[in-house]
Amino acid sequence: MRPDARAWFEHRTTTATSMAEIDVEALLLAKRRGGHRVSVVLPARNEEATVGTLVADLADRWVHGTPLVDELLVIDSDSTDRTAEVARAAGADVVATVDVLPGHGNRPGKGEALWKSLAATSGDIVVFLDSDLLGEVGHYVPGLLTPLLLDPRVDYVKGCYTRPLHVDGVARPAGGGRVTELTARPLLNALWPELAGFVQPLGGEYAGRRSVLEQVPFVSGYGVEIGLLVDLLQECGLAGLAQVDLGVRRHSHQTDEALGRMAGQIVSTVLARAERGRTGRRRLDPGGLLTQFSNDGTGFIPVSHAVSVDERPPMIAVAEYAVARGEVVEQA
């Protein structure tokens, strides 16, 4: 690890693995003194099995119990199950991605939901959590908020954790994050070695100040996390980024085929950003297709999937958003 990455890791990594390690009263005081408004966003697609329990716990703890959260929003990304109904009954505000900024259309993918959530919330600090979290995660929100509320130099915080993996009945206590280990981490270390200290660069739990989140593009698909990390490095500098150890993260796991498609989108996102500043060099041009193989018992069958990615512009450049916030957008 480069010296700058090691120094960052040692000074910008904090621990909040349980409520015992979090000073909630200090957070409330800092929130009041700073006049902050906190929005918690859960992007969801077909998560009726998990979203209700998660929302109910968050609402009970941090909206109604301790007033740390001002908005709790589930943004539903074209679910075909009862995700929206379950989330609303559990205490969240619910909006559909298709209903937010309708003049800009609706694209598939998690990143689209996150991008549109900026237009559907009002907090100056925004916390993002995945909707498939399992187990005890009530400390995630205050854990992610601690660096932002207590240190004005921090603009963006990533959660990190161990990720248990169960394969064929065998438990591996830290075996999750296969795309991270096989794809994202090698790419980040090669292209942005200053980011080598991030334990979970693809983790879905993070928080940031609206003032920086609205300045960067959001990749519409699975490349959103790594895209944000690289773009916010450019926007805030390494000193503006932090991470917090949240302990253990349990969630549903995806098939190898789904992980392969995820990895393809991440590679496309990284290559697009690696090309920036390459004036006079050979163009990096990702192919946009990933071919995987299934076996029907008689032989291998190739199946190609599109993994090219598009992205939304910085929210600050969207006229409707600026008008709603009383700001002026400069015309090109």
C-alpha positions in Angstrom: 0.0 0.0 0.0 1.3 3.4 -0.9 2.3 5.7 2.0 -0.6 8.1 1.3 -3.1 5.3 1.2 -1.7 3.8 4.5 -1.8 7.1 6.2 -5.4 7.7 5.1 -6.4 4.2 6.3 -4.9 4.7 9.7 -6.4 8.2 10.3 -9.7 8.0 8.4 -11.0 4.6 9.4 -13.1 4.6 12.5 -15.1 1.9 14.3 -18.8 1.6 15.0 -19.5 -2.1 15.2 -22.3 -1.7 17.8 -24.2 1.0 19.5 -21.8 0.8 22.4 -19.2 2.5 20.3 -21.4 5.4 19.2 -22.1 8.6 21.1 -25.6 9.3 20.1 -26.0 12.4 22.3 -22.9 13.9 20.6 -24.4 13.3 17.2 -27.7 14.9 18.2 -25.9 18.0 19.5 -23.8 18.3 16.4 -26.9 17.9 14.2 -28.7 20.7 16.1 -25.7 23.0 16.1 -25.0 22.5 12.5 -28.7 22.8 11.5 -28.4 19.6 9.6 -31.2 17.6 8.0 -30.6 13.9 7.5 -32.3 11.8 4.8 -31.9 8.0 4.7 -32.5 6.3 1.3 -33.2 2.7 0.6 -33.2 1.8 -3.1 -35.3 -1.3 -3.5 -36.3 -3.7 -6.3 -38.4 -6.8 -5.3 -37.3 -6.7 -1.6 -40.6 -7.4 0.1 -39.0 -10.1 2.2 -36.5 -7.8 3.9 -37.5 -4.2 3.5 -40.3 -4.1 6.0 -38.3 -5.3 8.9 -35.4 -3.0 8.0 -37.7 0.1 7.6 -39.6 -0.6 10.8 -36.4 -0.8 12.8 -34.9 2.4 11.3 -38.2 4.3 11.8 -38.6 3.1 15.4 -35.0 3.9 16.4 -34.0 7.0 14.5 -37.2 8.8 13.4 -39.7 8.2 16.3 -37.3 7.2 19.1 -34.2 9.3 18.7 -34.7 12.2 16.2 -31.5 11.6 14.2 -33.3 11.0 10.8 -35.6 13.5 9.3 -36.6 11.6 6.1 -36.8 7.8 5.6 -37.3 7.1 1.9 -37.7 3.8 0.0 -37.2 4.5 -3.7 -38.8 1.6 -5.6 -37.1 0.6 -8.8 -39.8 -1.1 -10.9 -40.6 -3.8 -8.3 -43.1 -6.5 -9.4 -43.8 -7.6 -5.8 -45.2 -5.9 -2.7 -42.0 -3.9 -1.9 -43.7 -0.5 -2.0 -46.7 -1.6 0.0 -44.6 -3.3 2.7 -42.2 -0.4 3.0 -45.0 2.1 3.3 -46.8 0.1 6.0 -43.5 -0.2 7.9 -43.2 3.6 8.1 -41.2 4.8 5.1 -42.1 7.3 2.5 -42.1 5.5 -0.8 -41.7 6.9 -4.3 -41.2 5.0 -7.6 -38.2 5.9 -9.8 -40.5 6.4 -12.8 -42.3 9.2 -10.9 -39.2 11.2 -10.1 -38.0 13.7 -12.8 -40.3 12.0 -15.3 -39.1 14.3 -18.1 -35.7 12.5 -17.9 -37.2 9.1 -18.5 -36.4 6.0 -16.4 -33.4 3.7 -16.7 -32.9 0.3 -15.1 -30.4 -0.1 -12.2 -29.6 0.8 -8.7 -27.7 3.9 -9.6 -30.7 5.3 -11.3 -32.7 5.0 -8.0 -29.8 6.6 -6.1 -29.5 9.5 -8.5 -33.3 10.2 -8.5 -33.4 10.0 -4.7 -31.4 13.2 -4.6 -34.4 14.9 -6.3 -36.9 13.2 -3.9 -35.2 14.1 -0.6 -34.2 17.4 1.1 -31.5 16.5 3.6 -28.1 18.1 3.4 -26.7 14.8 4.5 -27.9 11.7 2.7 -27.4 8.1 4.0 -27.8 5.2 1.5 -28.5 1.6 2.7 -29.3 -1.5 0.7 -32.7 -3.0 1.3 -31.7 -6.6 1.6 -29.8 -6.2 4.9 -30.4 -8.9 7.4 -29.8 -9.1 11.2 -28.8 -6.3 13.6 -28.0 -3.2 11.6 -29.6 -0.5 13.7 -26.1 1.0 14.4 -25.4 1.5 10.7 -27.1 4.9 10.4 -25.4 6.6 13.4 -22.2 4.9 12.5 -22.1 6.4 9.1 -23.2 9.8 10.3 -20.5 10.1 13.0 -17.7 11.3 10.7 -19.9 13.7 8.8 -21.5 15.3 11.9 -18.4 15.5 14.0 -15.8 16.4 11.4 -16.6 19.1 8.8 -13.6 18.1 6.7 -15.3 14.8 5.8 -17.7 14.8 2.8 -18.2 11.1 2.1 -18.2 8.0 4.2 -18.1 4.3 3.2 -19.1 1.5 5.5 -16.9 -1.6 5.7 -17.6 -4.9 7.3 -17.0 -8.6 7.2 -19.4 -10.5 4.9 -20.2 -14.1 5.9 -20.8 -16.4 2.9 -22.6 -19.8 3.0 -21.7 -22.2 0.2 -23.1 -25.7 0.1 -23.8 -25.6 3.8 -20.3 -24.5 4.7 -20.0 -21.1 6.5 -17.1 -18.8 5.6 -17.0 -15.9 8.1 -15.5 -13.5 5.6 -16.1 -15.0 2.2 -18.5 -12.5 0.7 -17.5 -9.7 -1.6 -16.3 -11.9 -4.5 -16.6 -9.2 -7.1 -14.7 -6.8 -4.8 -11.8 -9.2 -4.5 -11.7 -10.5 -8.1 -12.5 -7.3 -10.0 -12.8 -4.0 -8.1 -9.9 -4.2 -5.7 -7.3 -5.1 -8.4 -8.6 -2.3 -10.7 -8.5 0.3 -7.9 -5.1 -0.7 -6.8 -3.8 -0.5 -10.4 -5.4 2.7 -11.4 -6.1 4.7 -8.2 -3.7 3.3 -5.6 -4.6 6.1 -3.2 -7.9 4.3 -2.8 -6.3 1.0 -1.8 -7.3 1.6 1.9 -11.0 1.1 1.2 -12.0 -2.2 2.6 -15.4 -2.5 0.8 -15.3 -0.2 -2.2 -18.5 -1.8 -3.6 -20.4 -1.8 -0.3 -23.9 -0.4 -0.5 -23.9 1.5 2.8 -22.5 5.0 2.6 -23.3 8.6 3.3 -22.4 12.0 2.0 -23.1 15.7 1.9 -25.6 16.7 -0.7 -23.2 19.5 -1.7 -20.8 17.0 -3.1 -23.2 14.2 -4.2 -25.0 16.6 -6.5 -21.8 17.5 -8.2 -20.9 14.1 -9.6 -22.5 11.8 -12.1 -24.3 8.5 -11.1 -23.8 5.4 -13.1 -27.2 3.9 -13.6 -26.3 0.3 -12.9 -24.0 -1.7 -10.6 -21.0 0.5 -11.3 -22.5 3.3 -9.2 -20.5 2.6 -6.0 -17.1 2.4 -7.7 -18.0 5.4 -9.9 -18.9 7.5 -6.9 -15.7 6.6 -5.1 -13.5 7.5 -8.0 -15.4 10.7 -8.9 -15.6 11.9 -5.3 -11.8 11.4 -5.0 -11.5 13.9 -7.7 -14.2 16.2 -6.2 -13.2 16.1 -2.5 -9.6 14.8 -2.5 -8.6 11.8 -0.4 -8.8 13.8 2.8 -12.5 14.4 2.3 -13.2 10.6 2.3 -13.6 8.3 5.3 -14.7 4.8 6.2 -16.3 3.3 9.2 -16.1 -0.3 10.3 -19.7 -1.4 10.9 -18.9 -4.9 12.0 -20.8 -7.6 10.1 -23.0 -7.4 7.1 -25.5 -10.2 6.3 -27.6 -10.1 3.1 -28.9 -12.3 0.4 -26.3 -13.6 -2.1 -26.4 -13.7 -5.9 -25.5 -16.4 -8.4 -22.1 -16.5 -10.1 -23.8 -15.5 -13.3 -25.3 -12.4 -11.8 -22.0 -11.5 -10.1 -20.3 -11.8 -13.5 -22.7 -9.3 -15.0 -22.1 -7.0 -12.1 -18.3 -7.3 -12.6 -18.8 -6.4 -16.3 -20.5 -3.2 -15.4 -17.9 -2.3 -12.9 -15.1 -2.9 -15.4 -16.9 -0.6 -17.9 -17.3 2.1 -15.2 -13.7 1.9 -14.3 -12.4 2.0 -17.9 -14.6 5.0 -18.7 -13.0 6.9 -15.8 -9.5 5.7 -16.5 -9.7 7.2 -19.9 -10.1 10.7 -18.5 -7.0 12.8 -19.0 -5.6 10.5 -21.6 -5.2 13.2 -24.3 -2.9 11.9 -27.0 -3.0 8.3 -25.8 -4.8 5.3 -27.3 -8.5 5.4 -26.5 -9.7 2.9 -23.8 -12.9 1.5 -25.4 -14.7 -1.2 -23.3 -16.5 -3.7 -25.5 -19.8 -3.5 -23.7 -20.6 -7.3 -23.8 -19.9 -10.1 -21.4 -20.2 -13.7 -22.6 -20.9 -16.3 -20.0 -21.6 -20.0 -20.3 -24.2 -22.4 -19.1 -24.3 -26.2 -19.5 -27.5 -28.0 -20.4 -25.9 -31.5 -20.0 -24.9 -31.8 -23.6 -22.4 -28.9 -23.8 -21.7 -25.3 -23.0 -24.1 -22.6 -24.2 -22.7 -19.1 -24.6 -24.9 -16.3 -23.4 -23.9 -12.7 -24.0 -25.1 -9.8 -21.7 -24.8 -6.1 -22.2 -22.6 -4.6 -19.5 -22.0 -1.2 -21.0 -23.1 1.5 -18.7 -24.6 5.0 -19.1 -24.8 7.6 -16.4 -26.8 10.5 -15.2 -25.3 14.0 -15.1 -24.6 15.8 -11.8 -27.9 16.6 -10.2 -26.9 20.2 -9.9 -27.1 20.4 -13.7 -30.8 19.3 -13.9 -33.0 22.3 -14.4 -36.0 20.9 -12.5 -33.8 20.1 -9.5 -32.2 23.6 -9.5 -35.6 25.3 -9.8 -37.0 23.2 -6.9 -34.1 24.3 -4.7 -34.2 27.9 -5.8 -30.8 27.7 -7.7 -29.8 28.9 -11.1 -28.4 26.5 -13.8 -26.0 28.0 -16.2 -26.9 27.3 -19.8 -24.2 25.8 -22.0 
